[in-house]
Amino acid sequence: MPTVFFVLSDGREQAVHGSLGASVMQTATGAGVPGIVAECGGSAMCATCHVYVDPDWIDRLSQPLANESEMLDCTASERLSNSRLSCQIKLSAMLDGLRVRIPERQQ
Amino acid sequence: MTDSASIPELDVDPYAFDNLIDPYPMHERLRESGPVVRLTPYGTLLACARHAEVHAVFSDHARFISGAGVGLTNFNLEKPFRPKSLILEVDPPLHTQHRAVLSRILSPKTVTQIRAVFTAEAEAMVDRCLEKSQADGQIDAIHELAQPYPLKVFPDAVGLEPGARENLLIYGDMVFNSMGPRNELLAKSAERVGEVTQWIMKHCQRENLRPGGFGDQIYQAADAGEIDPANAPMLVRSFLSAGVDTTINGIGNALYALAHHPDQYAMLHADTALARPAFEEALRWESTVQTFFRTAAHDTEIAGVPVRENTKVLCMLASANRDPRKWPDPNRYDVKRRPTGHMALGAGIHGCVGQAVARLEGEVVLTALARRVKRIEVAGPHTRRLNNTLRALDTLPLRFTPV
């Protein structure tokens, strides 16, 4: 089971064991990680599951698709080069240990 | 894989009036019978009433297509009730092209631009409701708030001229009825199909749409070569058929939920930041769109149950939203629940493209209410407007007590 480390907006860190094929968003909401709202439930329609992917990990993810990129222009906290929607990151064995930071605001 | 002969069969008609009036006992029966069931009155289709299967079917647009219609009618076998929607009832790649344009027009970025206007209108309308409630002792929350609010703000944003907007209600009622059987509900709502369709299509033409509005932006996308100009009027039609009845009932059902749960309203009143979650939970608890269909693209399976090519699959969204396998204490309306993953707005590539605008409408109406109204009470029995697809109220008498 891949582990995802969530760095909360107050600096605390929460490790969550996820399932292969689940999204980082599902992993977070399933464990009650604060700061991932995910209003649209994972359709890349709301930009409220925004995360900043740790620079050490960003290159291991595939590039965002057009719809995700469009939505990242709508985030409540500033879009950075390592911004992603966590609903669009699917967990694989390769992503075991992934570290993402949760922005201050989602809405 | 399960043998198809062992699929549970129930003699249940989801479109029988008793089930439209109170669908929840039927939902429970279907959910508890199995992950996939047959319904005797509609022998060729399969139905899913649990969250896991409804979500799985909706998330797999390649196996379960929309192009054969998202209602009971199979467009591969029968002519659609109206020319088919070029967003709801099409599959990729055409869907992808149209979806990209619509989702940009209705994006969260757009919501930040329209928020001030939508908020001001909600505040003005709630003020009027409050005055009327004080003067008359009650209001009909459907005709005074849930209906006029979306009917004002959304067509304004699309760029429609004021006036004759009741045509949108008649059209919406007809479209959602047409997704069920050809029963008396459809016959009654289709009585004026000719003139209303004509009015709708006329208002999908560019010259009848305010420059810069959502409708005109479709034509701008056609100008830019993103979509076929011939398809532009039909995409504007999607705003007019899917953008009003849905939010009217979403707001109406939320008012119903709050009026029947004074403790939950008290929490919202104490903390208006709960307006958005309260609306979201109302979508889960009393889902506006009760059902949509998909069609199997080829021989496949759902939860190990064989599904033959071209089989219609009835996905019971409202039932999925009260599935105890997914939601603890599912029949409870709880404004503090985080109902992420509910199916009221669908999921996957056909998930409601207007959901950001719908949530804005719900949020600003409930915020305006929570700031001004200390208590809302049921002032008399409500009545339902039965529809083959929608959960809709006709009247909802409420009393508002000011702060």
Interface residues (C-beta under 8 A of the other chain):
Chain A: T29 V37 A38 E39 C40 G41 G42 S43 M45 C46 A47 A66 N67 E70 M71 D73 C74 Q107
Chain B: A100 S103 R104 S107 P108 K109 T112 R276 E280 R338 T340 G341 H342 L345 G346 A347 G348 I349 G351 C352 V353 Q355 A356 R359
